[in-house]
Amino acid sequence: MSTRTEPVVAKPIPEAVSPWRRIAGGLHPLAAAAALVLMLIVLVAILSPFMGTTDPRALAPMQRLKPPSELYWLGTDQFGRDVWSRIVYGARVSLTVGLAVAFASVLIGTLIGVGAGYVRWLDGTVMRVMDGLMSIPGILLAIALVSLSGASMLTVIIAISVPEIPRVVRLVRSIVLSVREEPYVEAAISVGTPLPLLLWRHVLPNCVPPLIVQATYIAASAMLTEAILSFLGAGTPPEIPSWGNMMAEGRTFFPIAPWIVLLPGVALALTILCVNVLGDALRDRLDPKVAKRMGGTQ
């Protein structure tokens, strides 16, 4: 009696999908629209000299408080300055502050958080310092730093970054505390992997997805804080066309020229909304627990 053996067919190995392709392919339509609007805002800020703008600091007293028209698309302010030009150039200020604060706070917070989470004797001291910084309201700490150092773009970035660092430290520390107990990390230690290589190859990659999400929230918070500081007179110098400065200078003329305050406010709100929506989408795609829960409900 003969027996037939079925040929064994090897199953194709699924192609590895990069994280960026996975994110782009699974974005919610609302998040995709937010990303598109945000890219448009960034493009407008970069190409501001070619967007039908004039010198945002140029004074024209004879053209003060002009309503939106064919000549002045969004009207003029109390000094005759073109509101459209000031909004477009103000996008540079807000985006620069948001990106710089996100980069600085994530970089510094990651270095401190990795040290606090991996070096046991350093953990207690570092976290008590971070708890002390978090007990101070961020806006008050920023106002104090700006008041001591003087108003400038760099001072505002530093003042906003300092209160954000403890949040990043706590996030990274919690990740490192869980990762360092994993079997593959213990195996790497047992074979004598140098500490810098161990952190770079096994610890830091686990921190990247949460840090990307955290960076979006920090950028949105930084843009809002910069506008608040400028509105209170403790932010960027008044001669710099920022959205906060525009709203602060135009609030007196709001009853007769509301566009001076409303239009930069709409630009600020739209930018922050897009950043937050994109951050929520990235969290849903990069957080395995959230992604698994969403996949189970579909």
Secondary structure, DSSP 8 states (H G I E B T S, - for coil): ------------------HHHHHHHT--HHHHHHHHHHHHHHHHHHTGGGSS---TT---GGGTT--S-SSSTT-B-TT--BHHHHHHHHHHHHHHHHHHHHHHHHHHHHHHHHHHHH-HHHHHHHHHHHHHHHTS-HHHHHHHHHHHH-S-HHHHHHHHHHHHHHHHHHHHHHHHHHHTTSHHHHHHHHTT--HHHHIIIIIHHHHHHHHHHHHHHHHHHHHHHHHHHHHTT-SS-TTS--HHHHHHHHGGGTTT-THHHHHHHHHHHHHHHHHHHHHHHHHHHH-HHHHHHHHHH-
